[in-house]
Amino acid sequence: MDIDVNHSRNPVLGWDIQVSAKAAAGETITAARIDVNGSPVYDRPISPPVNKWQRTLTQKGQYPGENKVLVTITNEKGEQTKTQDEWE
């Protein structure tokens, strides 16, 4: 599983966070969870399962301040892959 997290300053307030995931060969994505600064902001099953997935969250996190995004992607076997991004 390949997960990518990017962030950009939102001109109104906070941050826009872009998350994408690509399943490995023979694998599918069945659920995604995104936590921002310790709070879940996206937690959904993906049906039907997909090979690629992406989501943009707008005006999340704190500006100025420390921010942490934890992304958890689940495959069809129930195995989870996690990645984390931190910035201030």
PDB file with SEQRES, HELIX, SHEET and CRYST1 records, atoms N, CA, C and O in Angstrom:
SEQRES   1 A   88  MET ASP ILE ASP VAL ASN HIS SER ARG ASN PRO VAL LEU          
SEQRES   2 A   88  GLY TRP ASP ILE GLN VAL SER ALA LYS ALA ALA ALA GLY          
SEQRES   3 A   88  GLU THR ILE THR ALA ALA ARG ILE ASP VAL ASN GLY SER          
SEQRES   4 A   88  PRO VAL TYR ASP ARG PRO ILE SER PRO PRO VAL ASN LYS          
SEQRES   5 A   88  TRP GLN ARG THR LEU THR GLN LYS GLY GLN TYR PRO GLY          
SEQRES   6 A   88  GLU ASN LYS VAL LEU VAL THR ILE THR ASN GLU LYS GLY          
SEQRES   7 A   88  GLU GLN THR LYS THR GLN ASP GLU TRP GLU                      
SHEET    1 AA1 3 ASP A   2  ARG A   9  0                                        
SHEET    2 AA1 3 TRP A  15  LYS A  22 -1                                        
SHEET    3 AA1 3 LYS A  52  LYS A  60 -1                                        
SHEET    1 AA2 4 SER A  39  VAL A  50  0                                        
SHEET    2 AA2 4 ILE A  29  VAL A  36 -1                                        
SHEET    3 AA2 4 ASN A  67  ASN A  75 -1                                        
SHEET    4 AA2 4 GLN A  80  TRP A  87 -1                                        
CRYST1    1.000    1.000    1.000  90.00  90.00  90.00 P 1           1          
ATOM      1  N   MET A   1       0.855  -1.172   0.000  1.00  0.00           N  
ATOM      2  CA  MET A   1       0.000   0.000   0.000  1.00  0.00           C  
ATOM      3  C   MET A   1       0.900   1.235   0.000  1.00  0.00           C  
ATOM      4  O   MET A   1       1.863   1.313   0.763  1.00  0.00           O  
ATOM      5  N   ASP A   2       0.581   2.183  -0.851  1.00  0.00           N  
ATOM      6  CA  ASP A   2       1.336   3.427  -0.941  1.00  0.00           C  
ATOM      7  C   ASP A   2       0.401   4.572  -0.555  1.00  0.00           C  
ATOM      8  O   ASP A   2      -0.623   4.788  -1.204  1.00  0.00           O  
ATOM      9  N   ILE A   3       0.756   5.310   0.510  1.00  0.00           N  
ATOM     10  CA  ILE A   3      -0.080   6.404   1.010  1.00  0.00           C  
ATOM     11  C   ILE A   3       0.709   7.699   0.928  1.00  0.00           C  
ATOM     12  O   ILE A   3       1.885   7.750   1.288  1.00  0.00           O  
ATOM     13  N   ASP A   4       0.044   8.747   0.448  1.00  0.00           N  
ATOM     14  CA  ASP A   4       0.682  10.055   0.328  1.00  0.00           C  
ATOM     15  C   ASP A   4      -0.184  11.095   1.035  1.00  0.00           C  
ATOM     16  O   ASP A   4      -1.402  11.118   0.861  1.00  0.00           O  
ATOM     17  N   VAL A   5       0.450  11.957   1.834  1.00  0.00           N  
ATOM     18  CA  VAL A   5      -0.250  13.032   2.542  1.00  0.00           C  
ATOM     19  C   VAL A   5       0.448  14.342   2.226  1.00  0.00           C  
ATOM     20  O   VAL A   5       1.667  14.447   2.356  1.00  0.00           O  
ATOM     21  N   ASN A   6      -0.326  15.348   1.807  1.00  0.00           N  
ATOM     22  CA  ASN A   6       0.204  16.678   1.546  1.00  0.00           C  
ATOM     23  C   ASN A   6      -0.690  17.701   2.231  1.00  0.00           C  
ATOM     24  O   ASN A   6      -1.880  17.463   2.440  1.00  0.00           O  
ATOM     25  N   HIS A   7      -0.110  18.829   2.574  1.00  0.00           N  
ATOM     26  CA  HIS A   7      -0.882  19.898   3.194  1.00  0.00           C  
ATOM     27  C   HIS A   7      -0.512  21.230   2.549  1.00  0.00           C  
ATOM     28  O   HIS A   7       0.617  21.431   2.102  1.00  0.00           O  
ATOM     29  N   SER A   8      -1.487  22.130   2.513  1.00  0.00           N  
ATOM     30  CA  SER A   8      -1.248  23.478   1.997  1.00  0.00           C  
ATOM     31  C   SER A   8      -2.082  24.452   2.818  1.00  0.00           C  
ATOM     32  O   SER A   8      -3.193  24.134   3.243  1.00  0.00           O  
ATOM     33  N   ARG A   9      -1.542  25.621   3.030  1.00  0.00           N  
ATOM     34  CA  ARG A   9      -2.220  26.639   3.836  1.00  0.00           C  
ATOM     35  C   ARG A   9      -3.500  27.075   3.136  1.00  0.00           C  
ATOM     36  O   ARG A   9      -3.478  27.460   1.967  1.00  0.00           O  
ATOM     37  N   ASN A  10      -4.606  27.013   3.853  1.00  0.00           N  
ATOM     38  CA  ASN A  10      -5.881  27.490   3.334  1.00  0.00           C  
ATOM     39  C   ASN A  10      -5.959  28.987   3.606  1.00  0.00           C  
ATOM     40  O   ASN A  10      -5.724  29.408   4.739  1.00  0.00           O  
ATOM     41  N   PRO A  11      -6.284  29.813   2.599  1.00  0.00           N  
ATOM     42  CA  PRO A  11      -6.284  31.263   2.810  1.00  0.00           C  
ATOM     43  C   PRO A  11      -7.331  31.740   3.818  1.00  0.00           C  
ATOM     44  O   PRO A  11      -7.219  32.853   4.331  1.00  0.00           O  
ATOM     45  N   VAL A  12      -8.338  30.930   4.109  1.00  0.00           N  
ATOM     46  CA  VAL A  12      -9.379  31.333   5.045  1.00  0.00           C  
ATOM     47  C   VAL A  12      -8.973  30.996   6.482  1.00  0.00           C  
ATOM     48  O   VAL A  12      -8.952  31.873   7.346  1.00  0.00           O  
ATOM     49  N   LEU A  13      -8.654  29.733   6.734  1.00  0.00           N  
ATOM     50  CA  LEU A  13      -8.345  29.286   8.083  1.00  0.00           C  
ATOM     51  C   LEU A  13      -7.816  27.860   8.015  1.00  0.00           C  
ATOM     52  O   LEU A  13      -8.360  27.034   7.282  1.00  0.00           O  
ATOM     53  N   GLY A  14      -6.777  27.565   8.760  1.00  0.00           N  
ATOM     54  CA  GLY A  14      -6.290  26.201   8.862  1.00  0.00           C  
ATOM     55  C   GLY A  14      -5.536  25.717   7.630  1.00  0.00           C  
ATOM     56  O   GLY A  14      -4.850  26.488   6.959  1.00  0.00           O  
ATOM     57  N   TRP A  15      -5.675  24.446   7.351  1.00  0.00           N  
ATOM     58  CA  TRP A  15      -4.926  23.775   6.295  1.00  0.00           C  
ATOM     59  C   TRP A  15      -5.853  22.936   5.437  1.00  0.00           C  
ATOM     60  O   TRP A  15      -6.858  22.415   5.922  1.00  0.00           O  
ATOM     61  N   ASP A  16      -5.518  22.807   4.170  1.00  0.00           N  
ATOM     62  CA  ASP A  16      -6.148  21.815   3.310  1.00  0.00           C  
ATOM     63  C   ASP A  16      -5.216  20.613   3.296  1.00  0.00           C  
ATOM     64  O   ASP A  16      -4.009  20.756   3.099  1.00  0.00           O  
ATOM     65  N   ILE A  17      -5.770  19.448   3.502  1.00  0.00           N  
ATOM     66  CA  ILE A  17      -4.979  18.225   3.581  1.00  0.00           C  
ATOM     67  C   ILE A  17      -5.428  17.289   2.474  1.00  0.00           C  
ATOM     68  O   ILE A  17      -6.606  16.943   2.383  1.00  0.00           O  
ATOM     69  N   GLN A  18      -4.482  16.879   1.630  1.00  0.00           N  
ATOM     70  CA  GLN A  18      -4.762  15.966   0.528  1.00  0.00           C  
ATOM     71  C   GLN A  18      -4.157  14.600   0.860  1.00  0.00           C  
ATOM     72  O   GLN A  18      -2.974  14.488   1.180  1.00  0.00           O  
ATOM     73  N   VAL A  19      -4.997  13.567   0.776  1.00  0.00           N  
ATOM     74  CA  VAL A  19      -4.564  12.207   1.075  1.00  0.00           C  
ATOM     75  C   VAL A  19      -4.880  11.328  -0.135  1.00  0.00           C  
ATOM     76  O   VAL A  19      -5.968  11.411  -0.704  1.00  0.00           O  
ATOM     77  N   SER A  20      -3.928  10.494  -0.519  1.00  0.00           N  
ATOM     78  CA  SER A  20      -4.187   9.522  -1.580  1.00  0.00           C  
ATOM     79  C   SER A  20      -3.550   8.190  -1.189  1.00  0.00           C  
ATOM     80  O   SER A  20      -2.560   8.139  -0.459  1.00  0.00           O  
ATOM     81  N   ALA A  21      -4.147   7.122  -1.695  1.00  0.00           N  
ATOM     82  CA  ALA A  21      -3.633   5.777  -1.430  1.00  0.00           C  
ATOM     83  C   ALA A  21      -3.733   4.957  -2.707  1.00  0.00           C  
ATOM     84  O   ALA A  21      -4.688   5.085  -3.473  1.00  0.00           O  
ATOM     85  N   LYS A  22      -2.740   4.122  -2.920  1.00  0.00           N  
ATOM     86  CA  LYS A  22      -2.723   3.224  -4.064  1.00  0.00           C  
ATOM     87  C   LYS A  22      -2.405   1.824  -3.546  1.00  0.00           C  
ATOM     88  O   LYS A  22      -1.397   1.610  -2.873  1.00  0.00           O  
ATOM     89  N   ALA A  23      -3.271   0.892  -3.869  1.00  0.00           N  
ATOM     90  CA  ALA A  23      -3.089  -0.484  -3.429  1.00  0.00           C  
ATOM     91  C   ALA A  23      -1.978  -1.167  -4.226  1.00  0.00           C  
ATOM     92  O   ALA A  23      -1.744  -0.846  -5.391  1.00  0.00           O  
ATOM     93  N   ALA A  24      -1.310  -2.099  -3.587  1.00  0.00           N  
ATOM     94  CA  ALA A  24      -0.296  -2.904  -4.259  1.00  0.00           C  
ATOM     95  C   ALA A  24      -0.994  -3.895  -5.191  1.00  0.00           C  
ATOM     96  O   ALA A  24      -2.209  -4.077  -5.117  1.00  0.00           O  
ATOM     97  N   ALA A  25      -0.233  -4.518  -6.047  1.00  0.00           N  
ATOM     98  CA  ALA A  25      -0.784  -5.513  -6.970  1.00  0.00           C  
ATOM     99  C   ALA A  25      -1.501  -6.611  -6.189  1.00  0.00           C  
ATOM    100  O   ALA A  25      -0.956  -7.148  -5.224  1.00  0.00           O  
ATOM    101  N   GLY A  26      -2.724  -6.944  -6.608  1.00  0.00           N  
ATOM    102  CA  GLY A  26      -3.498  -7.988  -5.967  1.00  0.00           C  
ATOM    103  C   GLY A  26      -4.186  -7.556  -4.680  1.00  0.00           C  
ATOM    104  O   GLY A  26      -4.754  -8.387  -3.971  1.00  0.00           O  
ATOM    105  N   GLU A  27      -4.139  -6.267  -4.373  1.00  0.00           N  
ATOM    106  CA  GLU A  27      -4.697  -5.745  -3.139  1.00  0.00           C  
ATOM    107  C   GLU A  27      -5.784  -4.714  -3.469  1.00  0.00           C  
ATOM    108  O   GLU A  27      -5.742  -4.100  -4.535  1.00  0.00           O  
ATOM    109  N   THR A  28      -6.749  -4.517  -2.576  1.00  0.00           N  
ATOM    110  CA  THR A  28      -7.750  -3.462  -2.753  1.00  0.00           C  
ATOM    111  C   THR A  28      -7.902  -2.685  -1.453  1.00  0.00           C  
ATOM    112  O   THR A  28      -7.540  -3.170  -0.381  1.00  0.00           O  
ATOM    113  N   ILE A  29      -8.436  -1.485  -1.559  1.00  0.00           N  
ATOM    114  CA  ILE A  29      -8.662  -0.608  -0.411  1.00  0.00           C  
ATOM    115  C   ILE A  29     -10.134  -0.741  -0.012  1.00  0.00           C  
ATOM    116  O   ILE A  29     -11.033  -0.543  -0.829  1.00  0.00           O  
ATOM    117  N   THR A  30     -10.361  -1.082   1.267  1.00  0.00           N  
ATOM    118  CA  THR A  30     -11.733  -1.297   1.733  1.00  0.00           C  
ATOM    119  C   THR A  30     -12.185  -0.291   2.792  1.00  0.00           C  
ATOM    120  O   THR A  30     -13.378  -0.202   3.083  1.00  0.00           O  
ATOM    121  N   ALA A  31     -11.250   0.472   3.375  1.00  0.00           N  
ATOM    122  CA  ALA A  31     -11.629   1.473   4.374  1.00  0.00           C  
ATOM    123  C   ALA A  31     -10.509   2.487   4.521  1.00  0.00           C  
ATOM    124  O   ALA A  31      -9.341   2.199   4.260  1.00  0.00           O  
ATOM    125  N   ALA A  32     -10.902   3.699   4.952  1.00  0.00           N  
ATOM    126  CA  ALA A  32      -9.925   4.762   5.172  1.00  0.00           C  
ATOM    127  C   ALA A  32     -10.308   5.553   6.413  1.00  0.00           C  
ATOM    128  O   ALA A  32     -11.486   5.803   6.669  1.00  0.00           O  
ATOM    129  N   ARG A  33      -9.307   5.940   7.172  1.00  0.00           N  
ATOM    130  CA  ARG A  33      -9.504   6.777   8.357  1.00  0.00           C  
ATOM    131  C   ARG A  33      -8.433   7.859   8.356  1.00  0.00           C  
ATOM    132  O   ARG A  33      -7.261   7.591   8.093  1.00  0.00           O  
ATOM    133  N   ILE A  34      -8.853   9.089   8.655  1.00  0.00           N  
ATOM    134  CA  ILE A  34      -7.923  10.207   8.752  1.00  0.00           C  
ATOM    135  C   ILE A  34      -8.160  10.886  10.088  1.00  0.00           C  
ATOM    136  O   ILE A  34      -9.273  11.329  10.376  1.00  0.00           O  
ATOM    137  N   ASP A  35      -7.115  10.970  10.909  1.00  0.00           N  
ATOM    138  CA  ASP A  35      -7.154  11.682  12.181  1.00  0.00           C  
ATOM    139  C   ASP A  35      -6.310  12.941  12.044  1.00  0.00           C  
ATOM    140  O   ASP A  35      -5.181  12.884  11.557  1.00  0.00           O  
ATOM    141  N   VAL A  36      -6.853  14.078  12.471  1.00  0.00           N  
ATOM    142  CA  VAL A  36      -6.112  15.335  12.468  1.00  0.00           C  
ATOM    143  C   VAL A  36      -5.983  15.790  13.913  1.00  0.00           C  
ATOM    144  O   VAL A  36      -6.978  16.012  14.604  1.00  0.00           O  
ATOM    145  N   ASN A  37      -4.745  15.922  14.352  1.00  0.00           N  
ATOM    146  CA  ASN A  37      -4.451  16.348  15.727  1.00  0.00           C  
ATOM    147  C   ASN A  37      -5.193  15.496  16.756  1.00  0.00           C  
ATOM    148  O   ASN A  37      -5.729  16.011  17.738  1.00  0.00           O  
ATOM    149  N   GLY A  38      -5.215  14.182  16.514  1.00  0.00           N  
ATOM    150  CA  GLY A  38      -5.781  13.236  17.461  1.00  0.00           C  
ATOM    151  C   GLY A  38      -7.283  13.019  17.370  1.00  0.00           C  
ATOM    152  O   GLY A  38      -7.828  12.189  18.098  1.00  0.00           O  
ATOM    153  N   SER A  39      -7.963  13.748  16.491  1.00  0.00           N  
ATOM    154  CA  SER A  39      -9.409  13.584  16.351  1.00  0.00           C  
ATOM    155  C   SER A  39      -9.759  13.009  14.989  1.00  0.00           C  
ATOM    156  O   SER A  39      -9.220  13.454  13.976  1.00  0.00           O  
ATOM    157  N   PRO A  40     -10.664  12.014  14.944  1.00  0.00           N  
ATOM    158  CA  PRO A  40     -11.060  11.464  13.648  1.00  0.00           C  
ATOM    159  C   PRO A  40     -11.900  12.482  12.868  1.00  0.00           C  
ATOM    160  O   PRO A  40     -12.873  13.026  13.389  1.00  0.00           O  
ATOM    161  N   VAL A  41     -11.513  12.728  11.625  1.00  0.00           N  
ATOM    162  CA  VAL A  41     -12.279  13.641  10.767  1.00  0.00           C  
ATOM    163  C   VAL A  41     -12.842  12.920   9.542  1.00  0.00           C  
ATOM    164  O   VAL A  41     -13.686  13.464   8.829  1.00  0.00           O  
ATOM    165  N   TYR A  42     -12.373  11.699   9.304  1.00  0.00           N  
ATOM    166  CA  TYR A  42     -12.888  10.877   8.196  1.00  0.00           C  
ATOM    167  C   TYR A  42     -12.672   9.427   8.595  1.00  0.00           C  
ATOM    168  O   TYR A  42     -11.553   9.035   8.927  1.00  0.00           O  
ATOM    169  N   ASP A  43     -13.732   8.628   8.566  1.00  0.00           N  
ATOM    170  CA  ASP A  43     -13.630   7.212   8.925  1.00  0.00           C  
ATOM    171  C   ASP A  43     -14.773   6.482   8.228  1.00  0.00           C  
ATOM    172  O   ASP A  43     -15.897   6.439   8.728  1.00  0.00           O  
ATOM    173  N   ARG A  44     -14.464   5.904   7.056  1.00  0.00           N  
ATOM    174  CA  ARG A  44     -15.534   5.284   6.262  1.00  0.00           C  
ATOM    175  C   ARG A  44     -15.056   4.019   5.557  1.00  0.00           C  
ATOM    176  O   ARG A  44     -13.893   3.907   5.168  1.00  0.00           O  
ATOM    177  N   PRO A  45     -15.975   3.072   5.400  1.00  0.00           N  
ATOM    178  CA  PRO A  45     -15.684   1.933   4.526  1.00  0.00           C  
ATOM    179  C   PRO A  45     -15.745   2.394   3.074  1.00  0.00           C  
ATOM    180  O   PRO A  45     -16.397   3.387   2.753  1.00  0.00           O  
ATOM    181  N   ILE A  46     -15.065   1.666   2.211  1.00  0.00           N  
ATOM    182  CA  ILE A  46     -15.075   1.974   0.784  1.00  0.00           C  
ATOM    183  C   ILE A  46     -15.677   0.770   0.072  1.00  0.00           C  
ATOM    184  O   ILE A  46     -15.084  -0.307   0.022  1.00  0.00           O  
ATOM    185  N   SER A  47     -16.867   0.980  -0.476  1.00  0.00           N  
ATOM    186  CA  SER A  47     -17.571  -0.111  -1.128  1.00  0.00           C  
ATOM    187  C   SER A  47     -18.162   0.391  -2.440  1.00  0.00           C  
ATOM    188  O   SER A  47     -18.888   1.384  -2.463  1.00  0.00           O  
ATOM    189  N   PRO A  48     -17.853  -0.288  -3.511  1.00  0.00           N  
ATOM    190  CA  PRO A  48     -16.999  -1.471  -3.619  1.00  0.00           C  
ATOM    191  C   PRO A  48     -15.532  -1.095  -3.419  1.00  0.00           C  
ATOM    192  O   PRO A  48     -15.165   0.066  -3.598  1.00  0.00           O  
ATOM    193  N   PRO A  49     -14.691  -2.061  -3.052  1.00  0.00           N  
ATOM    194  CA  PRO A  49     -13.267  -1.808  -2.868  1.00  0.00           C  
ATOM    195  C   PRO A  49     -12.639  -1.225  -4.138  1.00  0.00           C  
ATOM    196  O   PRO A  49     -13.084  -1.507  -5.250  1.00  0.00           O  
ATOM    197  N   VAL A  50     -11.594  -0.407  -3.950  1.00  0.00           N  
ATOM    198  CA  VAL A  50     -10.939   0.268  -5.070  1.00  0.00           C  
ATOM    199  C   VAL A  50      -9.426   0.032  -5.024  1.00  0.00           C  
ATOM    200  O   VAL A  50      -8.876  -0.387  -4.006  1.00  0.00           O  
ATOM    201  N   ASN A  51      -8.775   0.314  -6.150  1.00  0.00           N  
ATOM    202  CA  ASN A  51      -7.315   0.219  -6.213  1.00  0.00           C  
ATOM    203  C   ASN A  51      -6.640   1.540  -5.870  1.00  0.00           C  
ATOM    204  O   ASN A  51      -5.517   1.561  -5.364  1.00  0.00           O  
ATOM    205  N   LYS A  52      -7.341   2.656  -6.152  1.00  0.00           N  
ATOM    206  CA  LYS A  52      -6.838   3.992  -5.833  1.00  0.00           C  
ATOM    207  C   LYS A  52      -7.929   4.761  -5.114  1.00  0.00           C  
ATOM    208  O   LYS A  52      -9.116   4.589  -5.390  1.00  0.00           O  
ATOM    209  N   TRP A  53      -7.506   5.621  -4.176  1.00  0.00           N  
ATOM    210  CA  TRP A  53      -8.457   6.409  -3.403  1.00  0.00           C  
ATOM    211  C   TRP A  53      -7.815   7.751  -3.060  1.00  0.00           C  
ATOM    212  O   TRP A  53      -6.609   7.827  -2.828  1.00  0.00           O  
ATOM    213  N   GLN A  54      -8.624   8.806  -3.028  1.00  0.00           N  
ATOM    214  CA  GLN A  54      -8.104  10.109  -2.610  1.00  0.00           C  
ATOM    215  C   GLN A  54      -9.200  10.921  -1.945  1.00  0.00           C  
ATOM    216  O   GLN A  54     -10.388  10.720  -2.196  1.00  0.00           O  
ATOM    217  N   ARG A  55      -8.773  11.852  -1.083  1.00  0.00           N  
ATOM    218  CA  ARG A  55      -9.711  12.701  -0.369  1.00  0.00           C  
ATOM    219  C   ARG A  55      -8.993  14.007  -0.034  1.00  0.00           C  
ATOM    220  O   ARG A  55      -7.809  14.004   0.302  1.00  0.00           O  
ATOM    221  N   THR A  56      -9.716  15.116  -0.128  1.00  0.00           N  
ATOM    222  CA  THR A  56      -9.196  16.411   0.298  1.00  0.00           C  
ATOM    223  C   THR A  56     -10.064  16.917   1.438  1.00  0.00           C  
ATOM    224  O   THR A  56     -11.286  17.000   1.312  1.00  0.00           O  
ATOM    225  N   LEU A  57      -9.429  17.253   2.545  1.00  0.00           N  
ATOM    226  CA  LEU A  57     -10.107  17.837   3.688  1.00  0.00           C  
ATOM    227  C   LEU A  57      -9.739  19.314   3.733  1.00  0.00           C  
ATOM    228  O   LEU A  57      -8.560  19.655   3.630  1.00  0.00           O  
ATOM    229  N   THR A  58     -10.709  20.184   3.881  1.00  0.00           N  
ATOM    230  CA  THR A  58     -10.423  21.618   3.868  1.00  0.00           C  
ATOM    231  C   THR A  58     -10.546  22.219   5.265  1.00  0.00           C  
ATOM    232  O   THR A  58     -11.343  21.778   6.092  1.00  0.00           O  
ATOM    233  N   GLN A  59      -9.732  23.234   5.491  1.00  0.00           N  
ATOM    234  CA  GLN A  59      -9.733  24.020   6.721  1.00  0.00           C  
ATOM    235  C   GLN A  59      -9.629  23.143   7.970  1.00  0.00           C  
ATOM    236  O   GLN A  59     -10.459  23.237   8.874  1.00  0.00           O  
ATOM    237  N   LYS A  60      -8.614  22.298   8.012  1.00  0.00           N  
ATOM    238  CA  LYS A  60      -8.384  21.432   9.166  1.00  0.00           C  
ATOM    239  C   LYS A  60      -7.082  21.837   9.844  1.00  0.00           C  
ATOM    240  O   LYS A  60      -6.284  22.580   9.271  1.00  0.00           O  
ATOM    241  N   GLY A  61      -6.871  21.362  11.034  1.00  0.00           N  
ATOM    242  CA  GLY A  61      -5.635  21.644  11.749  1.00  0.00           C  
ATOM    243  C   GLY A  61      -5.600  23.057  12.291  1.00  0.00           C  
ATOM    244  O   GLY A  61      -6.609  23.761  12.294  1.00  0.00           O  
ATOM    245  N   GLN A  62      -4.419  23.465  12.753  1.00  0.00           N  
ATOM    246  CA  GLN A  62      -4.259  24.754  13.382  1.00  0.00           C  
ATOM    247  C   GLN A  62      -3.189  25.574  12.675  1.00  0.00           C  
ATOM    248  O   GLN A  62      -2.140  25.054  12.295  1.00  0.00           O  
ATOM    249  N   TYR A  63      -3.463  26.836  12.508  1.00  0.00           N  
ATOM    250  CA  TYR A  63      -2.460  27.750  11.973  1.00  0.00           C  
ATOM    251  C   TYR A  63      -2.491  29.013  12.805  1.00  0.00           C  
ATOM    252  O   TYR A  63      -3.559  29.619  12.887  1.00  0.00           O  
ATOM    253  N   PRO A  64      -1.426  29.461  13.426  1.00  0.00           N  
ATOM    254  CA  PRO A  64      -0.172  28.713  13.552  1.00  0.00           C  
ATOM    255  C   PRO A  64      -0.318  27.609  14.597  1.00  0.00           C  
ATOM    256  O   PRO A  64      -1.250  27.619  15.401  1.00  0.00           O  
ATOM    257  N   GLY A  65       0.582  26.691  14.576  1.00  0.00           N  
ATOM    258  CA  GLY A  65       0.572  25.613  15.556  1.00  0.00           C  
ATOM    259  C   GLY A  65       1.077  24.316  14.978  1.00  0.00           C  
ATOM    260  O   GLY A  65       1.291  24.188  13.773  1.00  0.00           O  
ATOM    261  N   GLU A  66       1.264  23.354  15.867  1.00  0.00           N  
ATOM    262  CA  GLU A  66       1.722  22.031  15.454  1.00  0.00           C  
ATOM    263  C   GLU A  66       0.530  21.229  14.950  1.00  0.00           C  
ATOM    264  O   GLU A  66      -0.568  21.307  15.501  1.00  0.00           O  
ATOM    265  N   ASN A  67       0.765  20.462  13.903  1.00  0.00           N  
ATOM    266  CA  ASN A  67      -0.286  19.644  13.309  1.00  0.00           C  
ATOM    267  C   ASN A  67       0.242  18.243  13.039  1.00  0.00           C  
ATOM    268  O   ASN A  67       1.399  18.045  12.669  1.00  0.00           O  
ATOM    269  N   LYS A  68      -0.653  17.280  13.239  1.00  0.00           N  
ATOM    270  CA  LYS A  68      -0.309  15.874  12.973  1.00  0.00           C  
ATOM    271  C   LYS A  68      -1.483  15.215  12.271  1.00  0.00           C  
ATOM    272  O   LYS A  68      -2.620  15.305  12.734  1.00  0.00           O  
ATOM    273  N   VAL A  69      -1.211  14.554  11.156  1.00  0.00           N  
ATOM    274  CA  VAL A  69      -2.225  13.811  10.423  1.00  0.00           C  
ATOM    275  C   VAL A  69      -1.806  12.344  10.411  1.00  0.00           C  
ATOM    276  O   VAL A  69      -0.687  12.013  10.018  1.00  0.00           O  
ATOM    277  N   LEU A  70      -2.706  11.475  10.841  1.00  0.00           N  
ATOM    278  CA  LEU A  70      -2.490  10.035  10.808  1.00  0.00           C  
ATOM    279  C   LEU A  70      -3.511   9.434   9.862  1.00  0.00           C  
ATOM    280  O   LEU A  70      -4.716   9.611  10.043  1.00  0.00           O  
ATOM    281  N   VAL A  71      -3.027   8.721   8.847  1.00  0.00           N  
ATOM    282  CA  VAL A  71      -3.901   8.084   7.863  1.00  0.00           C  
ATOM    283  C   VAL A  71      -3.780   6.572   8.027  1.00  0.00           C  
ATOM    284  O   VAL A  71      -2.678   6.026   8.080  1.00  0.00           O  
ATOM    285  N   THR A  72      -4.929   5.909   8.105  1.00  0.00           N  
ATOM    286  CA  THR A  72      -4.973   4.450   8.202  1.00  0.00           C  
ATOM    287  C   THR A  72      -5.808   3.923   7.048  1.00  0.00           C  
ATOM    288  O   THR A  72      -6.980   4.271   6.904  1.00  0.00           O  
ATOM    289  N   ILE A  73      -5.191   3.078   6.225  1.00  0.00           N  
ATOM    290  CA  ILE A  73      -5.878   2.457   5.089  1.00  0.00           C  
ATOM    291  C   ILE A  73      -5.965   0.954   5.354  1.00  0.00           C  
ATOM    292  O   ILE A  73      -4.980   0.324   5.739  1.00  0.00           O  
ATOM    293  N   THR A  74      -7.149   0.391   5.142  1.00  0.00           N  
ATOM    294  CA  THR A  74      -7.379  -1.036   5.379  1.00  0.00           C  
ATOM    295  C   THR A  74      -7.589  -1.746   4.051  1.00  0.00           C  
ATOM    296  O   THR A  74      -8.297  -1.252   3.174  1.00  0.00           O  
ATOM    297  N   ASN A  75      -6.960  -2.921   3.914  1.00  0.00           N  
ATOM    298  CA  ASN A  75      -7.137  -3.697   2.681  1.00  0.00           C  
ATOM    299  C   ASN A  75      -8.198  -4.778   2.875  1.00  0.00           C  
ATOM    300  O   ASN A  75      -8.787  -4.896   3.949  1.00  0.00           O  
ATOM    301  N   GLU A  76      -8.431  -5.557   1.836  1.00  0.00           N  
ATOM    302  CA  GLU A  76      -9.495  -6.570   1.851  1.00  0.00           C  
ATOM    303  C   GLU A  76      -9.255  -7.684   2.864  1.00  0.00           C  
ATOM    304  O   GLU A  76     -10.189  -8.407   3.208  1.00  0.00           O  
ATOM    305  N   LYS A  77      -8.022  -7.838   3.349  1.00  0.00           N  
ATOM    306  CA  LYS A  77      -7.707  -8.855   4.356  1.00  0.00           C  
ATOM    307  C   LYS A  77      -7.834  -8.301   5.774  1.00  0.00           C  
ATOM    308  O   LYS A  77      -7.617  -9.023   6.746  1.00  0.00           O  
ATOM    309  N   GLY A  78      -8.186  -7.018   5.892  1.00  0.00           N  
ATOM    310  CA  GLY A  78      -8.278  -6.390   7.203  1.00  0.00           C  
ATOM    311  C   GLY A  78      -6.951  -5.850   7.707  1.00  0.00           C  
ATOM    312  O   GLY A  78      -6.866  -5.360   8.832  1.00  0.00           O  
ATOM    313  N   GLU A  79      -5.921  -5.937   6.884  1.00  0.00           N  
ATOM    314  CA  GLU A  79      -4.600  -5.430   7.269  1.00  0.00           C  
ATOM    315  C   GLU A  79      -4.572  -3.911   7.106  1.00  0.00           C  
ATOM    316  O   GLU A  79      -5.090  -3.362   6.134  1.00  0.00           O  
ATOM    317  N   GLN A  80      -3.955  -3.250   8.082  1.00  0.00           N  
ATOM    318  CA  GLN A  80      -3.905  -1.796   8.055  1.00  0.00           C  
ATOM    319  C   GLN A  80      -2.500  -1.296   7.754  1.00  0.00           C  
ATOM    320  O   GLN A  80      -1.507  -1.833   8.244  1.00  0.00           O  
ATOM    321  N   THR A  81      -2.446  -0.251   6.935  1.00  0.00           N  
ATOM    322  CA  THR A  81      -1.207   0.469   6.667  1.00  0.00           C  
ATOM    323  C   THR A  81      -1.411   1.890   7.146  1.00  0.00           C  
ATOM    324  O   THR A  81      -2.422   2.520   6.837  1.00  0.00           O  
ATOM    325  N   LYS A  82      -0.437   2.399   7.912  1.00  0.00           N  
ATOM    326  CA  LYS A  82      -0.568   3.737   8.475  1.00  0.00           C  
ATOM    327  C   LYS A  82       0.601   4.607   8.035  1.00  0.00           C  
ATOM    328  O   LYS A  82       1.718   4.132   7.827  1.00  0.00           O  
ATOM    329  N   THR A  83       0.309   5.892   7.902  1.00  0.00           N  
ATOM    330  CA  THR A  83       1.359   6.870   7.662  1.00  0.00           C  
ATOM    331  C   THR A  83       0.987   8.133   8.421  1.00  0.00           C  
ATOM    332  O   THR A  83      -0.187   8.421   8.653  1.00  0.00           O  
ATOM    333  N   GLN A  84       2.021   8.879   8.802  1.00  0.00           N  
ATOM    334  CA  GLN A  84       1.798  10.075   9.588  1.00  0.00           C  
ATOM    335  C   GLN A  84       2.574  11.250   8.990  1.00  0.00           C  
ATOM    336  O   GLN A  84       3.685  11.082   8.487  1.00  0.00           O  
ATOM    337  N   ASP A  85       1.987  12.417   9.050  1.00  0.00           N  
ATOM    338  CA  ASP A  85       2.628  13.648   8.576  1.00  0.00           C  
ATOM    339  C   ASP A  85       2.506  14.672   9.703  1.00  0.00           C  
ATOM    340  O   ASP A  85       1.438  14.824  10.296  1.00  0.00           O  
ATOM    341  N   GLU A  86       3.600  15.373   9.998  1.00  0.00           N  
ATOM    342  CA  GLU A  86       3.595  16.401  11.035  1.00  0.00           C  
ATOM    343  C   GLU A  86       4.249  17.660  10.503  1.00  0.00           C  
ATOM    344  O   GLU A  86       5.223  17.596   9.753  1.00  0.00           O  
ATOM    345  N   TRP A  87       3.706  18.817  10.898  1.00  0.00           N  
ATOM    346  CA  TRP A  87       4.297  20.099  10.524  1.00  0.00           C  
ATOM    347  C   TRP A  87       3.817  21.174  11.493  1.00  0.00           C  
ATOM    348  O   TRP A  87       2.879  20.966  12.261  1.00  0.00           O  
ATOM    349  N   GLU A  88       4.476  22.320  11.441  1.00  0.00           N  
ATOM    350  CA  GLU A  88       4.016  23.478  12.214  1.00  0.00           C  
ATOM    351  C   GLU A  88       4.227  24.736  11.427  1.00  0.00           C  
ATOM    352  O   GLU A  88       3.904  25.824  11.903  1.00  0.00           O  
TER     353      GLU A  88                                                      
END                                                                             
